[in-house]
Amino acid sequence: MSSGVFTLILATVLAYRLIFGNGEWTVSMYIVCGLLAVNLAWAAKRWSERKAARRGE
């Protein structure tokens, strides 16, 4: 599964839980937020590596 698809799934799950979960933060929501943060950081790292490779660095 690509990073973009995984990020979209996590963001959708988090939005659904926030909207339909009465705004209560549960352990599963903290886990989803943590996974989303790690996934976005990993995607940003890959993006910067590809950008540097295009420059020939």
DSSP file (Angstrom, degrees, kcal/mol; ACC not computed):
  #  RESIDUE AA STRUCTURE BP1 BP2  ACC     N-H-->O    O-->H-N    N-H-->O    O-->H-N    TCO  KAPPA ALPHA  PHI   PSI    X-CA   Y-CA   Z-CA
    1    1 A M              0   0    0      0, 0.0     2,-0.0     0, 0.0     0, 0.0   0.000 360.0 360.0 360.0 135.2    0.0    0.0    0.0
    2    2 A S     >  -     0   0    0      1,-0.1     4,-2.2     4,-0.0     5,-0.2  -0.307 360.0-115.9 -74.1 160.1    1.4    3.4   -0.9
    3    3 A S  H  > S+     0   0    0      1,-0.2     4,-2.5     2,-0.2     5,-0.2   0.870 114.0  54.6 -62.7 -38.3    2.1    6.0    1.7
    4    4 A G  H  > S+     0   0    0      2,-0.2     4,-2.2     1,-0.2    -1,-0.2   0.894 108.7  47.3 -64.5 -40.7   -0.5    8.4    0.3
    5    5 A V  H  > S+     0   0    0      2,-0.2     4,-2.3     1,-0.2    -1,-0.2   0.918 112.7  49.1 -67.2 -43.4   -3.3    5.8    0.5
    6    6 A F  H  X S+     0   0    0     -4,-2.2     4,-2.5     1,-0.2    -2,-0.2   0.908 111.4  49.8 -62.6 -42.2   -2.3    4.8    4.1
    7    7 A T  H  X S+     0   0    0     -4,-2.5     4,-2.6     1,-0.2     5,-0.2   0.911 110.4  50.4 -62.2 -43.2   -2.2    8.5    5.1
    8    8 A L  H  X S+     0   0    0     -4,-2.2     4,-2.2     2,-0.2    -2,-0.2   0.898 110.6  49.2 -62.8 -41.3   -5.7    9.1    3.5
    9    9 A I  H  X S+     0   0    0     -4,-2.3     4,-2.5     2,-0.2    -2,-0.2   0.935 112.7  47.0 -63.9 -46.4   -7.1    6.1    5.4
   10   10 A L  H  X S+     0   0    0     -4,-2.5     4,-2.5     1,-0.2    -2,-0.2   0.917 113.0  48.7 -62.6 -43.4   -5.7    7.2    8.7
   11   11 A A  H  X S+     0   0    0     -4,-2.6     4,-2.5     1,-0.2    -1,-0.2   0.883 111.9  49.9 -64.4 -37.9   -6.9   10.8    8.2
   12   12 A T  H  X S+     0   0    0     -4,-2.2     4,-2.6    -5,-0.2    -2,-0.2   0.916 110.9  48.7 -66.6 -43.4  -10.4    9.5    7.3
   13   13 A V  H  X S+     0   0    0     -4,-2.5     4,-2.5     2,-0.2    -2,-0.2   0.924 113.1  47.9 -61.9 -44.3  -10.6    7.3   10.3
   14   14 A L  H  X S+     0   0    0     -4,-2.5     4,-2.3     2,-0.2    -2,-0.2   0.928 112.8  47.7 -63.7 -45.1   -9.5   10.1   12.6
   15   15 A A  H  X S+     0   0    0     -4,-2.5     4,-2.6     1,-0.2     5,-0.2   0.916 112.3  49.9 -62.0 -43.3  -12.0   12.6   11.1
   16   16 A Y  H  X S+     0   0    0     -4,-2.6     4,-2.9     1,-0.2     5,-0.2   0.924 111.7  48.0 -60.5 -45.2  -14.8   10.0   11.4
   17   17 A R  H  X S+     0   0    0     -4,-2.5     4,-1.1     1,-0.2     6,-0.5   0.877 113.4  47.8 -65.7 -37.0  -14.0    9.3   15.0
   18   18 A L  H  <>S+     0   0    0     -4,-2.3     5,-0.8    -5,-0.2    -1,-0.2   0.904 117.7  41.1 -69.6 -40.4  -13.8   13.0   15.8
   19   19 A I  H  <5S+     0   0    0     -4,-2.6     3,-0.4    -5,-0.2    -2,-0.2   0.935 128.8  27.1 -74.0 -46.8  -17.1   13.8   14.1
   20   20 A F  H  <5S+     0   0    0     -4,-2.9    -1,-0.2    -5,-0.2    -2,-0.2   0.390 108.7  71.3-100.9   2.8  -19.2   10.8   15.2
   21   21 A G  T ><5S-     0   0    0     -4,-1.1     3,-1.7    -5,-0.2    -1,-0.2   0.138 108.2-110.0-104.5  20.7  -17.4   10.0   18.5
   22   22 A N  T 3 5 -     0   0    0     -3,-0.4    -3,-0.1     1,-0.3    -4,-0.1   0.710  64.4 -73.1  60.2  22.4  -18.8   13.1   20.3
   23   23 A G  T 3 <S+     0   0    0     -5,-0.8     2,-0.3    -6,-0.5    -1,-0.3   0.551  91.8 146.0  74.2   6.3  -15.3   14.6   20.3
   24   24 A E    <   -     0   0    0     -3,-1.7     2,-0.6    -7,-0.2    -1,-0.2  -0.614  45.6-135.8 -80.7 133.6  -14.0   12.2   23.0
   25   25 A W        -     0   0    0     -2,-0.3     2,-0.2    -3,-0.1    -1,-0.0  -0.796  28.0-177.5 -90.6 121.0  -10.4   11.2   22.6
   26   26 A T     >  -     0   0    0     -2,-0.6     4,-1.7     1,-0.1     3,-0.4  -0.623  42.7-100.2-109.8 172.1   -9.9    7.5   23.1
   27   27 A V  H  > S+     0   0    0      1,-0.2     4,-2.1    -2,-0.2     5,-0.2   0.892 122.4  56.2 -59.4 -40.3   -6.7    5.4   23.1
   28   28 A S  H  > S+     0   0    0      1,-0.2     4,-2.4     2,-0.2    -1,-0.2   0.850 104.4  53.2 -63.3 -32.7   -7.4    4.3   19.6
   29   29 A M  H  > S+     0   0    0     -3,-0.4     4,-2.5     2,-0.2    -1,-0.2   0.883 107.6  50.4 -70.4 -37.1   -7.5    7.9   18.4
   30   30 A Y  H  X S+     0   0    0     -4,-1.7     4,-2.3     2,-0.2    -2,-0.2   0.893 110.9  50.1 -64.5 -38.4   -4.1    8.6   20.0
   31   31 A I  H  X S+     0   0    0     -4,-2.1     4,-2.7     2,-0.2    -2,-0.2   0.927 110.8  48.4 -64.6 -44.7   -2.8    5.5   18.2
   32   32 A V  H  X S+     0   0    0     -4,-2.4     4,-2.5     1,-0.2    -2,-0.2   0.909 111.7  50.1 -62.3 -42.2   -4.2    6.7   14.9
   33   33 A C  H  X S+     0   0    0     -4,-2.5     4,-2.5     2,-0.2    -1,-0.2   0.907 111.2  49.1 -62.7 -41.5   -2.7   10.2   15.4
   34   34 A G  H  X S+     0   0    0     -4,-2.3     4,-2.4     2,-0.2    -2,-0.2   0.924 112.3  47.3 -63.7 -44.8    0.6    8.6   16.2
   35   35 A L  H  X S+     0   0    0     -4,-2.7     4,-2.6     1,-0.2    -2,-0.2   0.895 112.3  50.8 -62.7 -39.9    0.5    6.5   13.1
   36   36 A L  H  X S+     0   0    0     -4,-2.5     4,-2.6     2,-0.2    -2,-0.2   0.913 110.8  48.3 -64.5 -42.9   -0.5    9.5   11.0
   37   37 A A  H  X S+     0   0    0     -4,-2.5     4,-2.3     2,-0.2    -2,-0.2   0.920 113.6  46.4 -64.0 -44.0    2.4   11.6   12.4
   38   38 A V  H  X S+     0   0    0     -4,-2.4     4,-2.4     2,-0.2    -2,-0.2   0.918 113.3  49.8 -64.1 -43.0    4.9    8.8   11.7
   39   39 A N  H  X S+     0   0    0     -4,-2.6     4,-2.3     1,-0.2    -2,-0.2   0.912 112.0  47.1 -63.6 -42.9    3.5    8.2    8.2
   40   40 A L  H  X S+     0   0    0     -4,-2.6     4,-2.3     2,-0.2    -1,-0.2   0.887 112.3  50.2 -67.1 -38.2    3.6   11.9    7.3
   41   41 A A  H  X S+     0   0    0     -4,-2.3     4,-2.0     2,-0.2    -2,-0.2   0.908 111.8  48.1 -65.2 -41.1    7.2   12.3    8.7
   42   42 A W  H  X S+     0   0    0     -4,-2.4     4,-2.3     2,-0.2    -2,-0.2   0.900 111.6  49.9 -65.3 -40.9    8.3    9.3    6.7
   43   43 A A  H  X S+     0   0    0     -4,-2.3     4,-2.3     1,-0.2    -2,-0.2   0.895 110.2  50.4 -65.4 -39.7    6.6   10.6    3.5
   44   44 A A  H  X S+     0   0    0     -4,-2.3     4,-2.3     2,-0.2    -1,-0.2   0.886 109.9  50.9 -65.2 -38.3    8.3   14.0    4.0
   45   45 A K  H  X S+     0   0    0     -4,-2.0     4,-2.1     2,-0.2    -2,-0.2   0.929 111.5  46.8 -64.4 -45.4   11.7   12.3    4.4
   46   46 A R  H  X S+     0   0    0     -4,-2.3     4,-2.4     1,-0.2    -2,-0.2   0.897 111.5  52.3 -62.8 -39.9   11.2   10.3    1.2
   47   47 A W  H  X S+     0   0    0     -4,-2.3     4,-2.3     1,-0.2    -2,-0.2   0.918 110.2  47.3 -63.3 -43.6   10.1   13.5   -0.6
   48   48 A S  H  X S+     0   0    0     -4,-2.3     4,-2.2     1,-0.2    -1,-0.2   0.864 111.1  52.1 -68.0 -34.3   13.2   15.4    0.5
   49   49 A E  H  X S+     0   0    0     -4,-2.1     4,-2.0     2,-0.2    -2,-0.2   0.907 111.2  46.6 -66.4 -41.2   15.4   12.5   -0.5
   50   50 A R  H  X S+     0   0    0     -4,-2.4     4,-1.9     2,-0.2    -2,-0.2   0.887 111.3  52.0 -67.3 -37.7   13.8   12.4   -4.0
   51   51 A K  H  X S+     0   0    0     -4,-2.3     4,-1.3     1,-0.2    -2,-0.2   0.913 110.8  47.8 -63.9 -42.3   14.1   16.1   -4.3
   52   52 A A  H  X>S+     0   0    0     -4,-2.2     5,-2.2     1,-0.2     4,-0.7   0.870 109.5  53.7 -66.1 -36.6   17.9   15.9   -3.4
   53   53 A A  H  <5S+     0   0    0     -4,-2.0     3,-0.5     1,-0.2    -1,-0.2   0.859 105.0  54.1 -67.0 -34.9   18.4   13.1   -5.9
   54   54 A R  H  <5S+     0   0    0     -4,-1.9    -1,-0.2     1,-0.2    -2,-0.2   0.845 107.1  51.3 -67.1 -32.3   16.8   15.2   -8.7
   55   55 A R  H  <5S-     0   0    0     -4,-1.3    -1,-0.2    -5,-0.1    -2,-0.2   0.655 115.5-118.5 -77.1 -15.2   19.3   17.9   -8.0
   56   56 A G  T  <5       0   0    0     -4,-0.7    -3,-0.2    -3,-0.5    -2,-0.1   0.725 360.0 360.0  84.5  23.2   22.2   15.4   -8.2
   57   57 A E      <       0   0    0     -5,-2.2    -4,-0.2     0, 0.0    -5,-0.1   0.470 360.0 360.0 -82.5 360.0   23.3   15.9   -4.6
